[in-house]
Amino acid sequence: MKSTRNLEAELTRQGHRASADTVGDLLREEGFRLQANAKTVEGTQHPDRDAQFRYINDQAKDYMGAGTP
């Protein structure tokens, strides 16, 4: 299986100019279905994962509220 970016690079190498978006459009027109990369789950998530993101979000709000970039 090749990505549209890989196909774009190969077409460019062969002297054809086409963006990855154009490659995707052409493939869909020909009846191909494009699939996104499948995400794999490796191990269990950290039990404090949500708390970590809440903490980061709170810190960001504090900095933005204080006008700190």
N, CA, C and O atoms as a Tripos MOL2 file, in Angstrom:
@<TRIPOS>MOLECULE
protein
  276   275    69     0     0
PROTEIN
NO_CHARGES

@<TRIPOS>ATOM
      1 N           0.8480   -1.1600    0.0000 N.3       1 MET1
      2 CA          0.0000    0.0000    0.0000 C.3       1 MET1
      3 C           0.9060    1.2380    0.0000 C.2       1 MET1
      4 O           1.8690    1.3160    0.7630 O.2       1 MET1
      5 N           0.5840    2.1870   -0.8560 N.am      2 LYS2
      6 CA          1.3770    3.4090   -0.9450 C.3       2 LYS2
      7 C           0.5170    4.5980   -0.5650 C.2       2 LYS2
      8 O          -0.6870    4.6230   -0.8240 O.2       2 LYS2
      9 N           1.1430    5.5670    0.0430 N.am      3 SER3
     10 CA          0.4290    6.7900    0.3850 C.3       3 SER3
     11 C           0.3770    7.6940   -0.8490 C.2       3 SER3
     12 O           1.1330    7.5190   -1.8040 O.2       3 SER3
     13 N          -0.5400    8.6640   -0.7980 N.am      4 THR4
     14 CA         -0.6240    9.6020   -1.9200 C.3       4 THR4
     15 C           0.6670   10.4070   -2.0290 C.2       4 THR4
     16 O           1.0500   10.8070   -3.1280 O.2       4 THR4
     17 N           1.3460   10.6510   -0.9000 N.am      5 ARG5
     18 CA          2.6240   11.3770   -0.9410 C.3       5 ARG5
     19 C           3.7030   10.5320   -1.6220 C.2       5 ARG5
     20 O           4.5230   11.0610   -2.3730 O.2       5 ARG5
     21 N           3.7050    9.2290   -1.3630 N.am      6 ASN6
     22 CA          4.6710    8.3560   -2.0310 C.3       6 ASN6
     23 C           4.3870    8.2950   -3.5250 C.2       6 ASN6
     24 O           5.3080    8.3110   -4.3420 O.2       6 ASN6
     25 N           3.1120    8.2270   -3.8760 N.am      7 LEU7
     26 CA          2.7430    8.2070   -5.2980 C.3       7 LEU7
     27 C           3.1090    9.5300   -5.9670 C.2       7 LEU7
     28 O           3.5820    9.5490   -7.1030 O.2       7 LEU7
     29 N           2.8870   10.6320   -5.2560 N.am      8 GLU8
     30 CA          3.2810   11.9510   -5.7750 C.3       8 GLU8
     31 C           4.7820   11.9820   -6.0570 C.2       8 GLU8
     32 O           5.2100   12.4540   -7.1100 O.2       8 GLU8
     33 N           5.5720   11.4830   -5.1210 N.am      9 ALA9
     34 CA          7.0320   11.4870   -5.2900 C.3       9 ALA9
     35 C           7.4430   10.6310   -6.4820 C.2       9 ALA9
     36 O           8.3340   11.0150   -7.2410 O.2       9 ALA9
     37 N           6.8130    9.4920   -6.6520 N.am     10 GLU10
     38 CA          7.1550    8.6150   -7.7730 C.3      10 GLU10
     39 C           6.7660    9.2490   -9.1040 C.2      10 GLU10
     40 O           7.5120    9.1640  -10.0800 O.2      10 GLU10
     41 N           5.5890    9.8890   -9.1410 N.am     11 LEU11
     42 CA          5.1830   10.5790  -10.3700 C.3      11 LEU11
     43 C           6.1440   11.7190  -10.6960 C.2      11 LEU11
     44 O           6.4950   11.9180  -11.8590 O.2      11 LEU11
     45 N           6.5690   12.4590   -9.6910 N.am     12 THR12
     46 CA          7.5210   13.5500   -9.8890 C.3      12 THR12
     47 C           8.8430   13.0040  -10.4100 C.2      12 THR12
     48 O           9.4570   13.5750  -11.3100 O.2      12 THR12
     49 N           9.2680   11.8870   -9.8260 N.am     13 ARG13
     50 CA         10.5190   11.2560  -10.2680 C.3      13 ARG13
     51 C          10.4450   10.8720  -11.7460 C.2      13 ARG13
     52 O          11.4450   10.9180  -12.4630 O.2      13 ARG13
     53 N           9.2480   10.4930  -12.1890 N.am     14 GLN14
     54 CA          9.0650   10.0870  -13.5890 C.3      14 GLN14
     55 C           8.7620   11.2730  -14.5070 C.2      14 GLN14
     56 O           8.5180   11.0930  -15.7000 O.2      14 GLN14
     57 N           8.7780   12.4940  -13.9440 N.am     15 GLY15
     58 CA          8.6030   13.6800  -14.7740 C.3      15 GLY15
     59 C           7.1880   14.2180  -14.8350 C.2      15 GLY15
     60 O           6.9070   15.1140  -15.6320 O.2      15 GLY15
     61 N           6.2860   13.6940  -14.0110 N.am     16 HIS16
     62 CA          4.9020   14.1750  -13.9900 C.3      16 HIS16
     63 C           4.7070   15.0550  -12.7600 C.2      16 HIS16
     64 O           5.1460   14.7080  -11.6640 O.2      16 HIS16
     65 N           4.0450   16.1970  -12.9510 N.am     17 ARG17
     66 CA          3.7890   17.0850  -11.8130 C.3      17 ARG17
     67 C           2.3680   16.8660  -11.3260 C.2      17 ARG17
     68 O           1.4080   17.0880  -12.0640 O.2      17 ARG17
     69 N           2.2390   16.4320  -10.0860 N.am     18 ALA18
     70 CA          0.9270   16.2360   -9.4760 C.3      18 ALA18
     71 C           1.0910   16.2820   -7.9650 C.2      18 ALA18
     72 O           2.0100   15.6830   -7.4080 O.2      18 ALA18
     73 N           0.1880   16.9990   -7.3110 N.am     19 SER19
     74 CA          0.2550   17.0680   -5.8520 C.3      19 SER19
     75 C          -0.3740   15.8120   -5.2560 C.2      19 SER19
     76 O          -1.0700   15.0630   -5.9420 O.2      19 SER19
     77 N          -0.1170   15.5980   -3.9770 N.am     20 ALA20
     78 CA         -0.7110   14.4490   -3.2830 C.3      20 ALA20
     79 C          -2.2350   14.5650   -3.2970 C.2      20 ALA20
     80 O          -2.9320   13.5560   -3.4040 O.2      20 ALA20
     81 N          -2.7570   15.7970   -3.1880 N.am     21 ASP21
     82 CA         -4.2110   15.9890   -3.2440 C.3      21 ASP21
     83 C          -4.7670   15.5740   -4.6080 C.2      21 ASP21
     84 O          -5.8090   14.9250   -4.6900 O.2      21 ASP21
     85 N          -4.0630   15.9540   -5.6740 N.am     22 THR22
     86 CA         -4.4940   15.5810   -7.0230 C.3      22 THR22
     87 C          -4.4560   14.0740   -7.1970 C.2      22 THR22
     88 O          -5.3690   13.4910   -7.7820 O.2      22 THR22
     89 N          -3.4060   13.4410   -6.6940 N.am     23 VAL23
     90 CA         -3.3000   11.9790   -6.7700 C.3      23 VAL23
     91 C          -4.5030   11.3470   -6.0730 C.2      23 VAL23
     92 O          -5.1150   10.4210   -6.6040 O.2      23 VAL23
     93 N          -4.8440   11.8520   -4.8720 N.am     24 GLY24
     94 CA         -5.9980   11.3350   -4.1430 C.3      24 GLY24
     95 C          -7.2900   11.5210   -4.9110 C.2      24 GLY24
     96 O          -8.1180   10.6130   -4.9750 O.2      24 GLY24
     97 N          -7.4650   12.7140   -5.5030 N.am     25 ASP25
     98 CA         -8.6730   12.9850   -6.2920 C.3      25 ASP25
     99 C          -8.7860   12.0300   -7.4720 C.2      25 ASP25
    100 O          -9.8600   11.4920   -7.7420 O.2      25 ASP25
    101 N          -7.6820   11.8200   -8.1720 N.am     26 LEU26
    102 CA         -7.6920   10.9250   -9.3270 C.3      26 LEU26
    103 C          -7.9960    9.4840   -8.9220 C.2      26 LEU26
    104 O          -8.7430    8.7870   -9.6080 O.2      26 LEU26
    105 N          -7.4210    9.0440   -7.8150 N.am     27 LEU27
    106 CA         -7.6930    7.6870   -7.3420 C.3      27 LEU27
    107 C          -9.1650    7.5150   -6.9780 C.2      27 LEU27
    108 O          -9.7710    6.4950   -7.3060 O.2      27 LEU27
    109 N          -9.7430    8.5130   -6.2970 N.am     28 ARG28
    110 CA        -11.1630    8.4340   -5.9450 C.3      28 ARG28
    111 C         -12.0350    8.4020   -7.1970 C.2      28 ARG28
    112 O         -13.0230    7.6700   -7.2510 O.2      28 ARG28
    113 N         -11.6680    9.2000   -8.2070 N.am     29 GLU29
    114 CA        -12.4210    9.2010   -9.4640 C.3      29 GLU29
    115 C         -12.4060    7.8300  -10.1240 C.2      29 GLU29
    116 O         -13.3590    7.4560  -10.8070 O.2      29 GLU29
    117 N         -11.3390    7.0880   -9.9230 N.am     30 GLU30
    118 CA        -11.2150    5.7470  -10.5020 C.3      30 GLU30
    119 C         -11.8340    4.6680   -9.6120 C.2      30 GLU30
    120 O         -11.7590    3.4780   -9.9190 O.2      30 GLU30
    121 N         -12.4500    5.1030   -8.5000 N.am     31 GLY31
    122 CA        -13.1560    4.1470   -7.6590 C.3      31 GLY31
    123 C         -12.3600    3.5920   -6.4880 C.2      31 GLY31
    124 O         -12.8380    2.7120   -5.7720 O.2      31 GLY31
    125 N         -11.1580    4.0940   -6.2930 N.am     32 PHE32
    126 CA        -10.3650    3.6310   -5.1540 C.3      32 PHE32
    127 C         -10.8340    4.3350   -3.8950 C.2      32 PHE32
    128 O         -11.2620    5.4890   -3.9350 O.2      32 PHE32
    129 N         -10.7500    3.6280   -2.7750 N.am     33 ARG33
    130 CA        -11.0660    4.2150   -1.4790 C.3      33 ARG33
    131 C          -9.7660    4.4110   -0.7310 C.2      33 ARG33
    132 O          -8.9810    3.4760   -0.5680 O.2      33 ARG33
    133 N          -9.5410    5.6350   -0.2750 N.am     34 LEU34
    134 CA         -8.3180    5.9310    0.4690 C.3      34 LEU34
    135 C          -8.5730    5.6920    1.9470 C.2      34 LEU34
    136 O          -9.6350    6.0270    2.4720 O.2      34 LEU34
    137 N          -7.5930    5.1150    2.6030 N.am     35 GLN35
    138 CA         -7.7230    4.8150    4.0210 C.3      35 GLN35
    139 C          -6.6410    5.5310    4.8050 C.2      35 GLN35
    140 O          -5.4960    5.6250    4.3630 O.2      35 GLN35
    141 N          -7.0080    6.0290    5.9560 N.am     36 ALA36
    142 CA         -6.0330    6.6540    6.8400 C.3      36 ALA36
    143 C          -5.2290    5.5660    7.5260 C.2      36 ALA36
    144 O          -5.6620    4.4170    7.6150 O.2      36 ALA36
    145 N          -4.0560    5.9400    8.0080 N.am     37 ASN37
    146 CA         -3.2510    4.9930    8.7640 C.3      37 ASN37
    147 C          -4.0200    4.5550    9.9950 C.2      37 ASN37
    148 O          -4.6530    5.3720   10.6630 O.2      37 ASN37
    149 N          -3.9650    3.2840   10.2910 N.am     38 ALA38
    150 CA         -4.6350    2.7620   11.4820 C.3      38 ALA38
    151 C          -3.7910    3.0800   12.7080 C.2      38 ALA38
    152 O          -2.5690    2.9350   12.6940 O.2      38 ALA38
    153 N          -4.4530    3.5080   13.7500 N.am     39 LYS39
    154 CA         -3.7410    3.7750   14.9920 C.3      39 LYS39
    155 C          -3.6810    2.4780   15.7940 C.2      39 LYS39
    156 O          -4.6530    1.7270   15.8680 O.2      39 LYS39
    157 N          -2.5470    2.2440   16.3730 N.am     40 THR40
    158 CA         -2.4070    1.0470   17.1930 C.3      40 THR40
    159 C          -2.3450    1.4540   18.6530 C.2      40 THR40
    160 O          -1.7970    2.5000   19.0020 O.2      40 THR40
    161 N          -2.9030    0.6310   19.4760 N.am     41 VAL41
    162 CA         -2.8760    0.8880   20.9110 C.3      41 VAL41
    163 C          -1.7810    0.0240   21.4960 C.2      41 VAL41
    164 O          -1.8090   -1.2020   21.3810 O.2      41 VAL41
    165 N          -0.8210    0.6700   22.1200 N.am     42 GLU42
    166 CA          0.3000   -0.0550   22.7080 C.3      42 GLU42
    167 C           0.2340    0.0820   24.2160 C.2      42 GLU42
    168 O           0.4560    1.1620   24.7630 O.2      42 GLU42
    169 N          -0.0630   -0.9890   24.8650 N.am     43 GLY43
    170 CA         -0.1010   -0.9780   26.3200 C.3      43 GLY43
    171 C          -1.3020   -0.2240   26.8530 C.2      43 GLY43
    172 O          -2.1760    0.1940   26.0940 O.2      43 GLY43
    173 N          -1.3360   -0.0550   28.1510 N.am     44 THR44
    174 CA         -2.4410    0.6660   28.7690 C.3      44 THR44
    175 C          -2.0700    2.1270   28.9320 C.2      44 THR44
    176 O          -0.8930    2.4800   29.0080 O.2      44 THR44
    177 N          -3.0860    2.9670   28.9840 N.am     45 GLN45
    178 CA         -2.8300    4.3910   29.1680 C.3      45 GLN45
    179 C          -2.5300    4.6700   30.6300 C.2      45 GLN45
    180 O          -3.0070    3.9810   31.5320 O.2      45 GLN45
    181 N          -1.7410    5.6800   30.8300 N.am     46 HIS46
    182 CA         -1.3730    6.0800   32.1850 C.3      46 HIS46
    183 C          -2.6390    6.5210   32.9250 C.2      46 HIS46
    184 O          -3.4390    7.2720   32.3660 O.2      46 HIS46
    185 N          -2.8360    6.0770   34.1540 N.am     47 PRO47
    186 CA         -4.0750    6.4030   34.8730 C.3      47 PRO47
    187 C          -4.2610    7.9030   35.1140 C.2      47 PRO47
    188 O          -5.3950    8.3560   35.2690 O.2      47 PRO47
    189 N          -3.1910    8.6730   35.1490 N.am     48 ASP48
    190 CA         -3.2950   10.1160   35.3830 C.3      48 ASP48
    191 C          -3.2800   10.9250   34.0970 C.2      48 ASP48
    192 O          -3.0810   12.1390   34.1330 O.2      48 ASP48
    193 N          -3.4880   10.2650   32.9570 N.am     49 ARG49
    194 CA         -3.3890   10.9530   31.6730 C.3      49 ARG49
    195 C          -4.3360   12.1430   31.5980 C.2      49 ARG49
    196 O          -3.9220   13.2270   31.1880 O.2      49 ARG49
    197 N          -5.5990   11.9680   31.9850 N.am     50 ASP50
    198 CA         -6.5660   13.0520   31.9170 C.3      50 ASP50
    199 C          -6.1540   14.1950   32.8540 C.2      50 ASP50
    200 O          -6.2780   15.3680   32.5020 O.2      50 ASP50
    201 N          -5.6750   13.8500   34.0240 N.am     51 ALA51
    202 CA         -5.2390   14.8710   34.9810 C.3      51 ALA51
    203 C          -4.0690   15.6710   34.4130 C.2      51 ALA51
    204 O          -3.9780   16.8800   34.6260 O.2      51 ALA51
    205 N          -3.1830   15.0020   33.6990 N.am     52 GLN52
    206 CA         -2.0350   15.6960   33.1010 C.3      52 GLN52
    207 C          -2.5110   16.7300   32.0860 C.2      52 GLN52
    208 O          -2.0080   17.8530   32.0620 O.2      52 GLN52
    209 N          -3.4780   16.3570   31.2490 N.am     53 PHE53
    210 CA         -3.9790   17.2920   30.2470 C.3      53 PHE53
    211 C          -4.7550   18.4360   30.8860 C.2      53 PHE53
    212 O          -4.6780   19.5700   30.4130 O.2      53 PHE53
    213 N          -5.4960   18.1580   31.9460 N.am     54 ARG54
    214 CA         -6.2030   19.2290   32.6610 C.3      54 ARG54
    215 C          -5.1940   20.2130   33.2450 C.2      54 ARG54
    216 O          -5.4020   21.4250   33.1800 O.2      54 ARG54
    217 N          -4.1090   19.7060   33.8100 N.am     55 TYR55
    218 CA         -3.0720   20.5650   34.3850 C.3      55 TYR55
    219 C          -2.4560   21.4590   33.3040 C.2      55 TYR55
    220 O          -2.3070   22.6640   33.5050 O.2      55 TYR55
    221 N          -2.1010   20.8690   32.1630 N.am     56 ILE56
    222 CA         -1.5030   21.6360   31.0600 C.3      56 ILE56
    223 C          -2.4880   22.6990   30.5750 C.2      56 ILE56
    224 O          -2.0960   23.8400   30.3270 O.2      56 ILE56
    225 N          -3.7510   22.3360   30.4400 N.am     57 ASN57
    226 CA         -4.7690   23.2780   29.9900 C.3      57 ASN57
    227 C          -4.9220   24.4260   30.9790 C.2      57 ASN57
    228 O          -5.0290   25.5830   30.5750 O.2      57 ASN57
    229 N          -4.9330   24.1140   32.2710 N.am     58 ASP58
    230 CA         -5.0320   25.1610   33.2870 C.3      58 ASP58
    231 C          -3.8280   26.1050   33.2260 C.2      58 ASP58
    232 O          -3.9850   27.3210   33.3360 O.2      58 ASP58
    233 N          -2.6370   25.5480   33.0540 N.am     59 GLN59
    234 CA         -1.4320   26.3760   32.9590 C.3      59 GLN59
    235 C          -1.5070   27.2970   31.7430 C.2      59 GLN59
    236 O          -1.1600   28.4750   31.8280 O.2      59 GLN59
    237 N          -1.9580   26.7580   30.6160 N.am     60 ALA60
    238 CA         -2.0680   27.5590   29.3910 C.3      60 ALA60
    239 C          -3.0660   28.6960   29.5860 C.2      60 ALA60
    240 O          -2.8140   29.8240   29.1620 O.2      60 ALA60
    241 N          -4.1950   28.4030   30.2240 N.am     61 LYS61
    242 CA         -5.1910   29.4520   30.4770 C.3      61 LYS61
    243 C          -4.6150   30.5470   31.3640 C.2      61 LYS61
    244 O          -4.8430   31.7310   31.1200 O.2      61 LYS61
    245 N          -3.8650   30.1520   32.3970 N.am     62 ASP62
    246 CA         -3.2450   31.1340   33.2890 C.3      62 ASP62
    247 C          -2.2870   32.0530   32.5330 C.2      62 ASP62
    248 O          -2.3030   33.2690   32.7250 O.2      62 ASP62
    249 N          -1.4500   31.4640   31.6690 N.am     63 TYR63
    250 CA         -0.4840   32.2610   30.9030 C.3      63 TYR63
    251 C          -1.1960   33.1810   29.9140 C.2      63 TYR63
    252 O          -0.8290   34.3470   29.7700 O.2      63 TYR63
    253 N          -2.2080   32.6600   29.2370 N.am     64 MET64
    254 CA         -2.9390   33.4930   28.2720 C.3      64 MET64
    255 C          -3.6920   34.6120   28.9810 C.2      64 MET64
    256 O          -3.7650   35.7330   28.4780 O.2      64 MET64
    257 N          -4.2500   34.3060   30.1480 N.am     65 GLY65
    258 CA         -4.9790   35.3130   30.9160 C.3      65 GLY65
    259 C          -4.0640   36.4220   31.4120 C.2      65 GLY65
    260 O          -4.4890   37.5670   31.5630 O.2      65 GLY65
    261 N          -2.8030   36.0760   31.6640 N.am     66 ALA66
    262 CA         -1.8390   37.0750   32.1330 C.3      66 ALA66
    263 C          -1.1850   37.8250   30.9880 C.2      66 ALA66
    264 O          -0.3670   38.7170   31.2130 O.2      66 ALA66
    265 N          -1.5440   37.4650   29.7520 N.am     67 GLY67
    266 CA         -0.9650   38.1300   28.5770 C.3      67 GLY67
    267 C           0.4300   37.6400   28.2560 C.2      67 GLY67
    268 O           1.1620   38.2930   27.5130 O.2      67 GLY67
    269 N           0.8110   36.4950   28.8080 N.am     68 THR68
    270 CA          2.1260   35.9220   28.5420 C.3      68 THR68
    271 C           2.0530   35.0960   27.2670 C.2      68 THR68
    272 O           1.1740   34.2440   27.1420 O.2      68 THR68
    273 N           2.9600   35.3270   26.3120 N.am     69 PRO69
    274 CA          2.9150   34.5600   25.0600 C.3      69 PRO69
    275 C           3.3240   33.1130   25.2560 C.2      69 PRO69
    276 O           3.3370   32.3400   24.2980 O.2      69 PRO69
@<TRIPOS>BOND
     1     1     2 1
     2     2     3 1
     3     3     4 2
     4     3     5 am
     5     5     6 1
     6     6     7 1
     7     7     8 2
     8     7     9 am
     9     9    10 1
    10    10    11 1
    11    11    12 2
    12    11    13 am
    13    13    14 1
    14    14    15 1
    15    15    16 2
    16    15    17 am
    17    17    18 1
    18    18    19 1
    19    19    20 2
    20    19    21 am
    21    21    22 1
    22    22    23 1
    23    23    24 2
    24    23    25 am
    25    25    26 1
    26    26    27 1
    27    27    28 2
    28    27    29 am
    29    29    30 1
    30    30    31 1
    31    31    32 2
    32    31    33 am
    33    33    34 1
    34    34    35 1
    35    35    36 2
    36    35    37 am
    37    37    38 1
    38    38    39 1
    39    39    40 2
    40    39    41 am
    41    41    42 1
    42    42    43 1
    43    43    44 2
    44    43    45 am
    45    45    46 1
    46    46    47 1
    47    47    48 2
    48    47    49 am
    49    49    50 1
    50    50    51 1
    51    51    52 2
    52    51    53 am
    53    53    54 1
    54    54    55 1
    55    55    56 2
    56    55    57 am
    57    57    58 1
    58    58    59 1
    59    59    60 2
    60    59    61 am
    61    61    62 1
    62    62    63 1
    63    63    64 2
    64    63    65 am
    65    65    66 1
    66    66    67 1
    67    67    68 2
    68    67    69 am
    69    69    70 1
    70    70    71 1
    71    71    72 2
    72    71    73 am
    73    73    74 1
    74    74    75 1
    75    75    76 2
    76    75    77 am
    77    77    78 1
    78    78    79 1
    79    79    80 2
    80    79    81 am
    81    81    82 1
    82    82    83 1
    83    83    84 2
    84    83    85 am
    85    85    86 1
    86    86    87 1
    87    87    88 2
    88    87    89 am
    89    89    90 1
    90    90    91 1
    91    91    92 2
    92    91    93 am
    93    93    94 1
    94    94    95 1
    95    95    96 2
    96    95    97 am
    97    97    98 1
    98    98    99 1
    99    99   100 2
   100    99   101 am
   101   101   102 1
   102   102   103 1
   103   103   104 2
   104   103   105 am
   105   105   106 1
   106   106   107 1
   107   107   108 2
   108   107   109 am
   109   109   110 1
   110   110   111 1
   111   111   112 2
   112   111   113 am
   113   113   114 1
   114   114   115 1
   115   115   116 2
   116   115   117 am
   117   117   118 1
   118   118   119 1
   119   119   120 2
   120   119   121 am
   121   121   122 1
   122   122   123 1
   123   123   124 2
   124   123   125 am
   125   125   126 1
   126   126   127 1
   127   127   128 2
   128   127   129 am
   129   129   130 1
   130   130   131 1
   131   131   132 2
   132   131   133 am
   133   133   134 1
   134   134   135 1
   135   135   136 2
   136   135   137 am
   137   137   138 1
   138   138   139 1
   139   139   140 2
   140   139   141 am
   141   141   142 1
   142   142   143 1
   143   143   144 2
   144   143   145 am
   145   145   146 1
   146   146   147 1
   147   147   148 2
   148   147   149 am
   149   149   150 1
   150   150   151 1
   151   151   152 2
   152   151   153 am
   153   153   154 1
   154   154   155 1
   155   155   156 2
   156   155   157 am
   157   157   158 1
   158   158   159 1
   159   159   160 2
   160   159   161 am
   161   161   162 1
   162   162   163 1
   163   163   164 2
   164   163   165 am
   165   165   166 1
   166   166   167 1
   167   167   168 2
   168   167   169 am
   169   169   170 1
   170   170   171 1
   171   171   172 2
   172   171   173 am
   173   173   174 1
   174   174   175 1
   175   175   176 2
   176   175   177 am
   177   177   178 1
   178   178   179 1
   179   179   180 2
   180   179   181 am
   181   181   182 1
   182   182   183 1
   183   183   184 2
   184   183   185 am
   185   185   186 1
   186   186   187 1
   187   187   188 2
   188   187   189 am
   189   189   190 1
   190   190   191 1
   191   191   192 2
   192   191   193 am
   193   193   194 1
   194   194   195 1
   195   195   196 2
   196   195   197 am
   197   197   198 1
   198   198   199 1
   199   199   200 2
   200   199   201 am
   201   201   202 1
   202   202   203 1
   203   203   204 2
   204   203   205 am
   205   205   206 1
   206   206   207 1
   207   207   208 2
   208   207   209 am
   209   209   210 1
   210   210   211 1
   211   211   212 2
   212   211   213 am
   213   213   214 1
   214   214   215 1
   215   215   216 2
   216   215   217 am
   217   217   218 1
   218   218   219 1
   219   219   220 2
   220   219   221 am
   221   221   222 1
   222   222   223 1
   223   223   224 2
   224   223   225 am
   225   225   226 1
   226   226   227 1
   227   227   228 2
   228   227   229 am
   229   229   230 1
   230   230   231 1
   231   231   232 2
   232   231   233 am
   233   233   234 1
   234   234   235 1
   235   235   236 2
   236   235   237 am
   237   237   238 1
   238   238   239 1
   239   239   240 2
   240   239   241 am
   241   241   242 1
   242   242   243 1
   243   243   244 2
   244   243   245 am
   245   245   246 1
   246   246   247 1
   247   247   248 2
   248   247   249 am
   249   249   250 1
   250   250   251 1
   251   251   252 2
   252   251   253 am
   253   253   254 1
   254   254   255 1
   255   255   256 2
   256   255   257 am
   257   257   258 1
   258   258   259 1
   259   259   260 2
   260   259   261 am
   261   261   262 1
   262   262   263 1
   263   263   264 2
   264   263   265 am
   265   265   266 1
   266   266   267 1
   267   267   268 2
   268   267   269 am
   269   269   270 1
   270   270   271 1
   271   271   272 2
   272   271   273 am
   273   273   274 1
   274   274   275 1
   275   275   276 2
@<TRIPOS>SUBSTRUCTURE
     1 MET1         2 RESIDUE 1 A MET
     2 LYS2         6 RESIDUE 1 A LYS
     3 SER3        10 RESIDUE 1 A SER
     4 THR4        14 RESIDUE 1 A THR
     5 ARG5        18 RESIDUE 1 A ARG
     6 ASN6        22 RESIDUE 1 A ASN
     7 LEU7        26 RESIDUE 1 A LEU
     8 GLU8        30 RESIDUE 1 A GLU
     9 ALA9        34 RESIDUE 1 A ALA
    10 GLU10       38 RESIDUE 1 A GLU
    11 LEU11       42 RESIDUE 1 A LEU
    12 THR12       46 RESIDUE 1 A THR
    13 ARG13       50 RESIDUE 1 A ARG
    14 GLN14       54 RESIDUE 1 A GLN
    15 GLY15       58 RESIDUE 1 A GLY
    16 HIS16       62 RESIDUE 1 A HIS
    17 ARG17       66 RESIDUE 1 A ARG
    18 ALA18       70 RESIDUE 1 A ALA
    19 SER19       74 RESIDUE 1 A SER
    20 ALA20       78 RESIDUE 1 A ALA
    21 ASP21       82 RESIDUE 1 A ASP
    22 THR22       86 RESIDUE 1 A THR
    23 VAL23       90 RESIDUE 1 A VAL
    24 GLY24       94 RESIDUE 1 A GLY
    25 ASP25       98 RESIDUE 1 A ASP
    26 LEU26      102 RESIDUE 1 A LEU
    27 LEU27      106 RESIDUE 1 A LEU
    28 ARG28      110 RESIDUE 1 A ARG
    29 GLU29      114 RESIDUE 1 A GLU
    30 GLU30      118 RESIDUE 1 A GLU
    31 GLY31      122 RESIDUE 1 A GLY
    32 PHE32      126 RESIDUE 1 A PHE
    33 ARG33      130 RESIDUE 1 A ARG
    34 LEU34      134 RESIDUE 1 A LEU
    35 GLN35      138 RESIDUE 1 A GLN
    36 ALA36      142 RESIDUE 1 A ALA
    37 ASN37      146 RESIDUE 1 A ASN
    38 ALA38      150 RESIDUE 1 A ALA
    39 LYS39      154 RESIDUE 1 A LYS
    40 THR40      158 RESIDUE 1 A THR
    41 VAL41      162 RESIDUE 1 A VAL
    42 GLU42      166 RESIDUE 1 A GLU
    43 GLY43      170 RESIDUE 1 A GLY
    44 THR44      174 RESIDUE 1 A THR
    45 GLN45      178 RESIDUE 1 A GLN
    46 HIS46      182 RESIDUE 1 A HIS
    47 PRO47      186 RESIDUE 1 A PRO
    48 ASP48      190 RESIDUE 1 A ASP
    49 ARG49      194 RESIDUE 1 A ARG
    50 ASP50      198 RESIDUE 1 A ASP
    51 ALA51      202 RESIDUE 1 A ALA
    52 GLN52      206 RESIDUE 1 A GLN
    53 PHE53      210 RESIDUE 1 A PHE
    54 ARG54      214 RESIDUE 1 A ARG
    55 TYR55      218 RESIDUE 1 A TYR
    56 ILE56      222 RESIDUE 1 A ILE
    57 ASN57      226 RESIDUE 1 A ASN
    58 ASP58      230 RESIDUE 1 A ASP
    59 GLN59      234 RESIDUE 1 A GLN
    60 ALA60      238 RESIDUE 1 A ALA
    61 LYS61      242 RESIDUE 1 A LYS
    62 ASP62      246 RESIDUE 1 A ASP
    63 TYR63      250 RESIDUE 1 A TYR
    64 MET64      254 RESIDUE 1 A MET
    65 GLY65      258 RESIDUE 1 A GLY
    66 ALA66      262 RESIDUE 1 A ALA
    67 GLY67      266 RESIDUE 1 A GLY
    68 THR68      270 RESIDUE 1 A THR
    69 PRO69      274 RESIDUE 1 A PRO
